[in-house]
C-alpha cells in the first residue's frame, strides 16, 4: 500500500476523526499507535497529532503492547484516569442492577452511564469480567444463597432474589444450588454425600461425591480435619462413609496424583459464582505439563485486570487436581499460594514435567 493510500485509509477511518477531535468518549474503545515513535496513545491525548500514514489503530492497549508499542507517559496517566472513571461508572451500574426489581435494559444502563450501549457493554465486561446480564444473574444467585442460608422461607428468598415467578426460580435453583431450594436452606438436608478418606504421597486425601458428581477433593495433614471441612460445607447433608465401590473412585484420584500422566476424567459437581466457574473452566483448559500465570487466566476469561479475583477464585476451589489450580503460577514463574500448601503444589508440578 502506498503512502498516499495509507493516508487516505486512515483519514477515512472514523477513529481518526475521534483522534483529531481528541474525543474523551472514545477512550477505552481503541488506542492509536505511531509507527515512527513506537508509542501509543488514547484518542483524547493532547500529544502532537502524527501524520495519518504513520498511524495504526488497536482495539486495546494490550494489543498495542503485544505489537511492540509502548505507552507514552501521557498515555500511562490517561489510562489510570480512564480506568478510575470506568470503575466508578461500572460501580454505579452494579448498584443500579442490584437495587432494581427487574434487570434494567442494556440501553437504560448505558444511558445512565452516558455511554453508547456497545461501549457500555464493553466497559462493564472489561471491569467485572461479566456482561450486565451475567452480573445480574450472579447477584441474584448470591442473594438466593444468602437468604436461604439465613433461614428465610423459599418464597421470601424467591422474591428477595429478584425472581418474579416460581417457575423461573425453580428452573435456576437446581443449577445454581445443586439441590432443591428447601434442601439448600437446610444446609444440604435430604442430600446424600458419599465420601472416603485415604492417604497418598501428599498426605491425607478426602474425596466426596453427590448425586451430580465429585463435589470435593480435599488435601491436608489431618484426615479428621478434612472430614470436619466437609461437614462444614454440607452441614445437614447425610454423609455416608465409603463402601467398596466408592473406594475404587478414591483409588483413581490417588492414582492420578501419583502418576498424573494417567489423566483424570470424572463427572464433577462444580458449584461457584459465575466468575469462579469461568476461572475454573480456564484452569481445566491448561494442558497437562503446562502452567499459566494468574494474568494469563485473567486474559483468557476476557478480564485482564481481574488478576487478584482470579487468585481468589483459585483459592476457593475445593476440587484439588480435578480443577488444576496448582498449574497457576506467578508471572515470573515462581510458585505462589496454594490452598493445600505450596510444597504440595511444587510436587504436583514436578510430576507433570515432561520427561
Secondary structure, DSSP 8 states (H G I E B T S, - for coil): --HHHHHHHHHTSHHHHHHHHT-GGGBTTBEEEETTTTEEEETT--S----GGGEEEESSHHHHHHTT-EE-HHHHHHHHHHHHHHHHHHHHHHHHHHH-SS---HHHHHHHHTS-HHHHHHHHHHHHSS-HHHHHHHHHHHHHHHHHHTT--HHHHHHHTT--SHHHHHHHHHHHHSS-HHHHHTTTTT-EEEEEEEEETTEEEEEEE-SSSEEEEEEES-HHHHHHHHHHHTTTSEEEE--HHHHHHHHHHHHHHH-GGG-----B-----HHHHHHHHHHHTS-TT--EEHHHHHHHTT-TT-HHHHHHHHHT--BTTTS-GGGEE-TTS-----TT-HHHHHHHHHHHS--
